[in-house]
Amino acid sequence: MSAESRETAGSEPLVLVVEDEPQLVRFLRATLPAHGFRMVEAGTGERALVEAQTRAPDLVLLDLGLPDLDGVEVVRRIRAWSAMPIVVVSARGQETDKVEALDAGADDYLTKPFGTGELLARMRVALRHSSRVQDSGEAVVEAGRLRIDLGARVVYRNGEEVRLTRTEYRLVAVLAEHAGKVLTHRHLLREVWGPGAASETHYLRVYMAQLRHKLEDDPARPRHLLTETGVGYRLKVEP
């Protein structure tokens, strides 16, 4: 982060809020500083791109329904030069909208209306994921009783090594590399099986079921290998 964006408030994370709904902006002005965040605002997509480049925020909260650019286009333009975490906040609740935003590079997606607790939790997850990505020495991901050693290519449950097939390991490794982030079906299929498998969603259902039986305490009620219905999957790292 630039010195300019840090100079006034130490190390408190700076959040770029890209939103043109006055009521929500007022809510965020009251909520974010009360929970240890600084905030800068942009009411249009073009202004958001300027602020993202000049202020280098730690996280972007982005509405899709902006008066000039579509929010998905804003995600794509930021992703062309930065990996800063982006959490989409939108009234568009259709699965296709979520998939489009996530495939464009968003880290997460919240549908309006939402609770304060959920918003803050999603922001913290996105910031932690960003921190892990920036730390090139991070080779171990822990999620409750799971320990995924990406360097050694070994997965442990309750301290004991779990034998995984090559494909099972590749799938859990991709999720671990993006721990906390929602990964779409298309993204996972492309990463694990290759571009030609982008529509073979049944592959994921079969292999996720196998992984849950091997890694979850209760496969029917997974705590870490979570389904985002109609969108994809997420590795939840919180206990």
Phi, psi and omega in degrees: 000146182288156178298327182299319184280346180259347197293337188261342189215040174059228186254015178298132182301139178262125181249126173269114180262116180252098190202137178246010178266108187305321182296318179290322178299317178298319178300314181291326177300325180277325189278312188296311178299328179292343181244024170087020178245146166266160188219137171231144189247150172214129183262356179224163178294318180297318178294323179299320180294322177295313181295322180297322181283322185274328184260344180046063182294159177283335182203148177244127169259117193234122172277143179279330185269073182265159185287343181244287180268149170289142182301327179297323177294325176297317177302311182300318183292321177293318181295341178294340182222352184216149176257015181304139182296138180233120175251117180279134177235113188210154174280349178284111185256002181291144180301325180297325178293318179297313181299316181298316180293318181291320178294332178287342177128002177294150180274330183201171186214123176244132179264131176289145352281158181220162179271156179301315182300317180294317179301310182296322179296316180295323178295316180297319179298315180298321179292321178294319178298318179298319180296320179293320179297320182289335180271093185295344178277355182285107181239358181235129178243128179246135179222097183060238180273003178265143176224117184249108181266099184289332179290315181272352182059046181228142178241133180243144173231123184055036176083357181249140181294137178254128180279117180243149172289168181301317181290320177300316180295316182300320181294313181291330178293318178297317177298320181292323179297336179238038186307132181091344183262141174286126176249129183288161176306314182300316181297312182296316180298319180295318183288324186267318185250348179103164185302330182289350183255016189300338181254003185271065185295339179295334174304314183295317180301316182295311185286327176293322176298318179296317180296320180296322178294329181273331191245337182266147175295320177230099184302332180284340178230068184298141179258340186235320179269088192260145176266131169257099192310126178075356186243304183171217183222162180217139170266111179274124185263347178290152179301000000 
